[in-house]
Amino acid sequence: MTLYETIFARRSVRRYDEEPPDAAALSELQRYLDNVGQLPGQSAGFEIVDRDRLKGGFAPYAILAYSEESEAACVNIGYTLQGVDLWLQNQGLGSVWCGMATPLGKSPDYRILLGFGRTSMPHRKGEDDFKRKGILEISNEDNAVARAARLAPSAVNLQPWFLTFSDRQVEAKVNVRGIGRVLPGRLWLFDMGIVLRHIELALTHEGKVVKELAVNGSGRSLSVSVRY
């Protein structure tokens, strides 16, 4: 599968096998992390650790994300690690975003982690296996890009975005309501980066050339956009 195809098969895995990934798989992941694309002007750092370094984690391994404390930096981590999330599942491993788990003795620039490991949990069979909002609840159009965005994972499955399609641009605006307003650590910022990755992959799959990825505004007025 391509990363785009994996969007329609991935699941958030919470049950893992005891046997950890082998050394070769971890080395390949490290190489992928060393070369993964990030948003313009951003430079997050990543560290692979095992479960002994975590508090509250249930996956055998995790990727810790570090950055400066800014909204754009958090969006970038979501965008970057969602590419890794899809890559891991494409390699036959399970993965899950862990907003509540933390590393032991965490540093002030720690932001969030992505847990991963071997699993016997099967991939989803398609869009109907996902529990998500209706397509027109998250987008002004029903198309392939919006369908890929709809399947993006988010904190407590809130999908805190609304997509607007215009002339050669897709913009996802923050649409945080209810419990989303009090999510710890502004988890919805990572979600905005996650959905940005799905939008980009869907556009590329359709043969579009992505020319610009951007984070605009701040707070409840924040949005992410893709120009092609």
C-alpha positions in Angstrom: 0.0 0.0 0.0 1.0 3.6 -0.4 0.7 6.0 2.5 -2.5 7.4 0.9 -4.0 3.9 0.7 -3.0 3.3 4.3 -5.3 6.2 5.4 -8.3 4.0 4.6 -6.9 1.0 6.5 -5.2 2.4 9.6 -6.5 2.0 13.1 -5.4 3.4 16.5 -3.9 0.2 18.1 -4.2 -0.3 21.8 -3.3 -4.0 22.1 0.2 -5.1 21.3 2.2 -8.3 21.1 4.8 -8.9 23.8 7.5 -9.4 21.2 9.0 -6.0 20.3 10.0 -4.9 16.7 13.4 -6.3 15.8 16.6 -4.2 15.5 16.4 -3.9 11.8 12.8 -2.5 11.9 13.9 0.0 14.5 16.9 1.1 12.4 14.7 1.5 9.4 12.3 3.7 11.4 15.2 5.8 12.7 16.3 6.4 9.1 12.8 7.4 8.1 12.6 9.8 11.1 16.0 11.3 10.1 14.6 12.2 6.6 10.9 12.8 7.2 9.6 16.1 5.7 8.5 18.9 8.1 6.6 22.1 7.5 8.6 25.1 6.2 10.5 26.9 9.0 10.0 24.1 11.5 12.5 21.6 13.0 11.1 19.2 15.5 13.3 16.5 17.1 12.3 12.9 17.6 13.5 10.1 19.9 12.7 6.4 19.9 12.3 4.9 23.4 11.0 1.7 25.0 8.1 1.3 27.4 10.5 1.5 30.4 10.9 5.2 29.7 7.2 6.0 29.7 4.5 6.8 32.2 1.0 5.7 31.2 2.0 4.2 27.8 0.8 0.8 26.7 2.8 0.3 23.5 6.2 -1.4 23.7 7.9 1.5 22.0 7.2 5.2 21.4 8.5 8.1 19.4 8.9 11.2 21.6 8.4 14.6 19.8 10.3 17.7 20.9 10.0 21.3 19.7 9.8 24.9 20.8 6.6 26.0 22.5 4.5 27.5 19.7 1.2 26.7 17.9 3.0 26.3 14.6 5.5 23.9 16.1 2.7 21.7 17.5 0.9 21.7 14.1 4.2 20.6 12.5 4.6 17.7 14.9 1.1 16.5 14.1 1.9 16.8 10.4 5.2 15.1 10.6 4.3 12.2 13.0 1.1 11.4 11.1 3.4 10.6 8.1 5.3 8.3 10.5 2.1 6.8 11.9 0.9 5.8 8.4 4.4 4.5 7.5 4.5 2.3 10.6 1.1 0.8 9.8 2.2 0.3 6.2 5.2 -1.7 7.5 2.8 -4.1 9.4 3.2 -2.5 12.8 0.6 -0.9 15.1 0.6 2.7 16.2 -1.4 5.1 18.3 -1.2 8.8 19.3 -0.8 9.1 23.1 -1.8 12.5 24.3 -1.9 11.5 28.0 1.2 9.3 28.3 4.5 11.0 29.1 8.2 10.1 29.3 9.8 9.7 32.7 11.8 12.8 33.6 10.4 14.7 30.6 12.2 17.8 29.3 10.4 21.2 28.9 10.5 20.9 25.1 8.7 17.5 25.1 5.3 17.8 23.3 3.6 14.4 22.6 4.4 10.8 21.7 3.4 8.2 19.1 3.3 4.7 20.5 4.0 1.7 18.3 4.9 -2.0 18.3 3.9 -5.4 16.8 0.2 -6.2 16.9 -2.2 -8.9 15.7 -4.9 -6.3 15.2 -6.1 -6.3 11.6 -6.2 -3.2 9.4 -9.7 -1.7 8.8 -11.4 -2.9 5.6 -12.4 0.6 4.4 -14.2 3.8 5.2 -17.3 2.1 6.6 -15.1 0.7 9.4 -14.4 4.2 10.8 -16.6 6.1 13.3 -16.5 9.7 12.1 -18.6 12.7 11.5 -20.6 13.0 8.2 -18.5 14.4 5.4 -20.5 17.7 5.1 -20.0 18.2 8.8 -16.3 18.6 8.2 -16.1 20.0 4.7 -18.0 22.3 2.2 -17.5 19.6 -0.5 -17.8 15.9 -0.7 -14.7 14.7 -2.7 -11.7 12.4 -2.4 -9.6 14.9 -0.4 -12.4 15.5 2.1 -12.9 11.8 2.5 -9.2 11.3 3.3 -9.3 14.2 5.8 -12.4 12.8 7.4 -10.5 9.7 8.4 -7.7 11.5 10.2 -7.3 10.5 13.9 -7.9 13.2 16.5 -8.1 13.6 20.3 -11.2 11.9 21.6 -12.3 11.7 17.9 -13.5 15.3 17.9 -12.3 16.1 14.3 -11.7 19.8 15.2 -11.5 21.1 11.7 -13.7 22.3 8.8 -12.4 22.2 5.2 -13.0 24.8 2.6 -12.2 24.2 -1.1 -11.5 27.1 -3.3 -9.4 27.9 -6.4 -6.4 25.5 -6.2 -6.4 25.6 -2.4 -7.7 23.6 0.5 -8.0 25.3 3.9 -8.8 23.5 7.2 -10.0 26.0 9.9 -10.1 25.2 13.6 -13.6 24.2 14.6 -13.2 23.4 18.4 -16.4 23.0 20.4 -17.5 21.4 23.7 -14.8 19.3 25.4 -12.3 20.4 22.7 -12.0 23.8 24.3 -10.5 22.2 27.4 -8.3 19.4 25.9 -5.0 19.3 27.8 -2.0 20.6 26.0 -4.1 22.0 23.2 -4.2 18.6 21.6 -6.3 20.0 18.8 -3.1 21.7 17.4 -1.6 18.3 16.7 -4.9 17.3 15.1 -4.6 20.2 12.7 -1.2 18.9 11.6 -2.6 15.4 11.3 -5.4 16.4 8.9 -3.0 18.6 6.9 -0.9 15.4 6.2 -4.0 13.6 5.0 -5.0 16.5 2.7 -1.5 16.6 1.2 -1.4 12.9 0.6 -4.8 12.9 -1.0 -4.0 15.8 -3.4 -0.7 14.1 -4.4 -2.6 10.9 -5.0 -4.9 12.8 -7.4 -1.8 14.0 -9.3 -1.8 17.5 -8.0 1.5 19.2 -7.4 1.6 20.7 -3.9 3.2 24.2 -4.0 2.7 25.4 -0.4 1.8 24.2 3.0 1.1 26.9 5.6 -0.1 27.5 9.1 -2.2 30.7 9.3 -3.5 32.8 12.3 -3.5 31.6 15.9 -5.8 30.4 18.6 -9.4 29.7 17.5 -8.6 31.6 14.2 -5.8 29.2 13.3 -6.0 27.3 10.0 -3.8 25.2 7.8 -3.8 25.4 4.1 -2.5 23.6 1.0 -2.0 25.4 -2.3 -1.5 23.4 -5.4 
